[in-house]
Amino acid sequence: MIALKEIIKAKENLKNIINPTPFAYAPILSSEFGANVYLKKENLQLTGAYKIRGAYNKIASLTKSEKQKGVIAASAGNHAQGVAYSAKSFGVKATIIMPEATPLLKVLNTKSLGAEVILKGENYDEAYLYAQQFAKENDLVFIHPFEDDKVIAGQGSIALEMFDEIKDLNIVVVPVGGGGLISGVGSAIKQIKPDTKVIGVVSCGANAMLNSYRAKKPLDSLSVKTIADGIAVRDVSEKNLKYILEVVDDIVEVDDEEIANAILFLLEKQKLVVEGGGAVGVAALMHKKFDFKLEDKVGIILSGGNIDVQMLSLIIEKGLIKSHRKMKLIVTLIDKPGSLMKLTDIFRDLSANIIQIGYDRTSTKLSYGDANVTLALETKGQEHQEQIRQKLNKEGYKFLEEMRV
């Protein structure tokens, strides 16, 4: 594991560049899921994620000649911004290789911090291979996002801040991609309070570290596919796996639906914007992926908040439909004056608010004299939606319901 003195040194290096993020009790999560839950809000960190900790600590350790060469990194976004910000702080030139599918927000944010951005590869691992080649060709210092002891020590400073606030944590839940965060956090925890359980969480669509942890040897994935792009790592670091086997008590997995549920819960109930990778710990708690007791104090790291707004919009839309607060209908009616008013009167009488409406009389799928009305309704739950269905059936309307859960 990483020596505690190195993690303490990293925290000291960081004191003039970042402020400790809030580590606060989450009353709604605690009451709904039966534990004393505390959220470490790294989504509120500079650059919107914890990655600046490791990046800054690594660049701070470089010699003058290494800084003059410039640095390079491969990243899906958060490490990119951490390296860019840190390099700018030291007056060092930074080049970032990002996968071609990286959300535009993360690309623009990285460029705004003064870094040169090159888009290359279908995923992180392909971008990483290109970055290594580019570093050799241009004599740049490579800043690895997770397989570097200085980077890992920087990430471990999160655990020191958590114990500064709550000294008797029973469980700490950590997102896992490449394993740098949990290696650093776990190293600190096991040297400060060894009986505290360290639980890692991966996405089902990027679960190479889980499989490797269980097999106790590196097992790479053939591909990755998850909304948690920040932890979508295909290949396993042998070095980090060794640390993880030493300091982690268990690793669990959550799927994209569970991650989306957690993102929406945090947005609605905790008023926090959290990206997919940052929400996996809360998803694991909500869906009972690990054991905890009522009296346990559970610390969950929200590792980042840089979610693409289009993804967030999709999660909100699906969440409203799943929770029966919105329904989408295609209703067929006779295309004559007064037909649409008769239909909308039904929704008015049932107190269903129409928030979107479209009228189509030209579709080749329609019989002559018919029209399709597409509606989005704001509803008050499952029972309310069933009343709407029954009323439409009673009045003789043919209708289809989109995305019915």
N, C-alpha and C positions, 0 to 999 in steps of 0.2 A: 504494500500500500504506500501511498504518498506520505512522507513524514509530516507530522503535525507542525513542526517548526517551519516547513516550507509553505504550508497553508497559512500559517500566522504571518509569515513574511509577505505573502501575496496580499493578504488583507491590509497590511501596512502600506504596501505599494499603491493600493487602490484608494486609500483614504482621501487623497486630494483630487481624485478624478470622478468618483461616484459617491452617492449617498446611500447608506443602507436602505433597502426597500422595506416597506411595511410588512410585518409578520403579525397578522391580526386574526383574532377569533372570528369565526364565521357562524353566527347564531342560527341562520336558517339551515345551512348544511348540517350543523350539529343536531338540531332538533329533529330534522326530517330523517336523518340516517343513523342516529344513535351513537354519537361519539363527540368528544370535544375536538372540533376541527379548527385548525389554524392554517391560513393561506399565506404563503410567502410570495409576495406579488412582484416577481421579476418581470411581469408584463409592464410594470411601471418604471422599469430601469431605463437609463440612457440607451438610446437606440432601440428600445422596446423589447429587450431580451437580455438574459444573463450572459450572453456570449462575450460581451465587452470585458468581463472580468478576466477570463483566460487570455484573450487577445492582448489586453493591455499588460498583463503580467509577463507574457512572453516577450513582447516588444521592449518592455522595460529592461529585460535581461540581456538584450543584444549588445554587442560591442559597438563602438563608434563606427568602425569600418563596415560592420554588417548593416547598420542603419543607413549608411551612405549608399549601399547597393540597392536598397529598396526591398520591399516585401511583397509576397504573393500569397494568395489563399484561394481555396476552392470552397464554395458554399452555396446552399440553397437560399441564403438570405441573412440570417441572424449573425452568423460568424462573419459574413462579409461586412456587415455594418459595424460590428465590433472591431474588426481589423482596420477598416477605413477610418473610424473615429480615433482609434488609438494611434494609428500611423500619423494622422493629421496632428495629434497632440504633440508628437515627437518631431514633426517636420520631416517625416519619412514618406517617400513615394510608395503608393500601394496599387497593386494590380489584383483584380478579383475575377476569377473564372466562375461563372454561374451556369447551371443547367439551362437549356433553352426554354424550358417550361416554367421557369421561375416567375412568380407573380410580378406584374409590372411595378407595383408599389415598392417591392423590395429592391428591384433594379434601380428605380429612380432615387430611392432613399440612399442607396450605396453611392451612386454617382454624386448626389448632393453633398456627400461628405468628402469629396475630392478624389475618390478612387477612380481608376480606369477600369471599366467593366467589359469583359469579353464573355459572350454567351456561347457555350460549347457543351455538347453532350445531351443525352436524353434524361440523365439523372445525375445525382451527386457523384457517384463513383466514376462515371465517364468524365465529368468535369474535373475530378480529382486527378485522374491519369493525365489529362491534358495539361493541368496546372503544373504537375511535376516535370513534365517534358519542357514546358515553357520556362520554368524556373532554371533548369539546367542550361538551356539555350541562351538565356539572358542574364545569368549569374545573379539571380534574386534569392532572397531568404524565404523559404517556404514556411508559412505559419499553419500548422495542422490544426483542424478544428477540434480534435479530441485525442489524438495519439501523441501527446507531448506532455511531459511532466510539469512544465511551467504553466501550460494551459490548464491542465487538470487541477493544479494547486490553486489557480485563480478561481476556478469554478467551486472549489471546496470552501472558499471564503463564505459562501452562502450558508453553509452549516454553522460556521462560527457566529454569524449574525442571528441565526435561528436560536441557538443556545444562549446567546446574550439576552434574548427576550423570554424564552421558555426553557428552563433548565431541565425539566423532567419530562421531555417528550418520550413517548413510548414507541411511536411509529413515525417514520419519515418516508413519504411517497415521492418518487422521483421519475420523471420521464426518461426514457432510454432510446437513443438513436445509435450514435457511435460509441456511447458509453463514457465520454469524458466527464459529464456532469455527475453521474452517479458514482464514478470512480473517485472523484474529488470529495463529494459530499459524504460518501460512505467511508472514505479514509479518515475524514475528520471525526465523524460520529463514533466510529469504532475505537478511536483513541481517546475520546472525551467521555463517552457513555456507552460502553460496549454492549449493554443489554438492550439498547434501543434498536428496534427492528428497522432495517432498510429494505424497502419494497420498490422494485423497479417496475415500470409499466411501458410496454411496447404496443404499437398498433399491429393488429392481425395482418395487415398488408405489408408490414416491414418487420417481421419477427425473427430475423436471423440471430439476434443476440439472445432471445429467449431459447431458441433451439440449441444454440451453442452452450448456453448456461446449463441446460438440462443434460446435454451430452458431455459437458466438461471439455469440449474442444471446439475450435472454430468451424462453423458450418455456414457458408455464405448462402444467400438466396439467389435464385435465378433472376428475379425481378422484384420491384416494389410498387405498390399501388395503394395510396392512402390519402385522405384529406389532411393528415398530419405531416405536411411536407418537411417540417423542421426535423423530424426524426425518421425520415424515409431513407434509411441507410441500408444498402444491399449487402456489403461485404463487412465481415467482422474483424475487428482489430484484435490480434492475438495478445498484444500487450494489455489492452483494456479488459479483455476477458479474464486475464490472470488477476487483475485488480478486483474485478467484479466477483469472481469466485471466492476471493478472500474477504470482501467486506459487505456483500449483499446477501440478505436472508432469503429472498424470493423474487422472482420476476413473473408478472402476470401480463395478460394481453386484453385489449379492448378493440371492438370493431368500429367502423366508421359511424354507424348509427349511434353507438354509445358515446363516441367522441362528440358527435353533433348535439346529442342531448345535453352533454356537459357544457358545451359552448353556450347553448341557449339558456341553460339554467344559470350559468355565471353572469350572462348578460342581463337576464330578467331579474334574478333574485339577489345577486351580489353587485350588480351595476359595474361589472368588469368585462372588458373586451379581451378575450384570450384566444390565441391561435390554436389549431388542432393539437400540435405537439405539447403546448402548454396546458391543455385541458385533460390530458389522458389520466392524470392522477385523480382528478375529481370524477372522471368517468369510472375509474376503477372503484372508487368509494361508492358512488351512486348505484353501481351494478354489482356490488358485493363480491368483488374479485379477490379480496383478501380478508382474513379474519381480524375483527377488532371488537373490543368490549365497550360498554357504555362509559366506563370510567377512563378509557384510554385517551391520551392526548396525541392527536394525529396531525402532523405537519405535512402539508402538501405544497410542493413547489409548482407555481404557475410560471413556467420557464420563459414564456414570451407572449406578446400580444400583437404581433405583426401579421394579422390575418387579412387576406385579400377581401376587399369589400364585396366583390361579386360572390365569393364563397359564403361570406357572412349573410348576404341577402338570401341566398339559396337555403341556408340552414334555417333562417328565420321563417321563410315561406313554408318549408316542409314541417317545421316545428309547429306552426300555427294549425296546419292541417291535421297533423298527428294528435294534437291536443283538442281537436274539435272546435277550434275557435275560428276556423275558416273552412268553407267548402266551395268547390268549383263545380258548376253544373252546365250541361248543354241541354237545353229544353227545346223540343220541337213543337211549334204551334202553327195555326193557320195564318197565312200572311194576308191579313185584312185589318182595316182600321179598328182599333179598340182591343185587339188581341194582346198586344204587349202590355197595355194598361191593366187588363184583367190579371195577367201573370204577376205583374209587380204589386198589385193589390194583395195577392196572397202573401208575399214576403212582408209587406207593410203590416198586415193583420197579425203575422206571427213574429213581428219585431225583429226581422232579419234584415240587417243593413246591407244594401247593395253598394259594393265598393268598386266594382268594375263591371261593364256590360258591353257586349258586342252583338250586332245583328247581321245575319247572313241569309240572303235569299237566293244566292246564285250557285251554291255548291252543287256539283253534279250528283252528289249522294242524296239530295233532297228530292222528294216527289213534287210534281208541279203543284203550286199553290201553298207550299209549306215554307217555313223559315226556321232557322236555328238561332236561338238566343244563348249566347255564352255569358255566364254570370259568375262573379266571385262574391260570396256572401260572408259578412262578418256574423258569426253565430256564438251562442252562449253555452256550448257543450254538446255532448253526445245525445242527450235527450232532446234538446232543441233541434238538432239536425234530423233526428228521427221524425219529429213532428212535421218538419218541412217535407220529407220524403212521403209520409202518409198523406199529407194534404195534396201534393202533386198527383199522387196515384188516384186519390179520391176524385179529383177534378178531371182525370183522364189524360193527363199529359204524359207523353213519352219523354224520358230524360236519361242522360248518362251522367255519371259522376266521375270526375277526374281525380286520380290520386287518392281514392278512398282507402282508408287504413282499417 
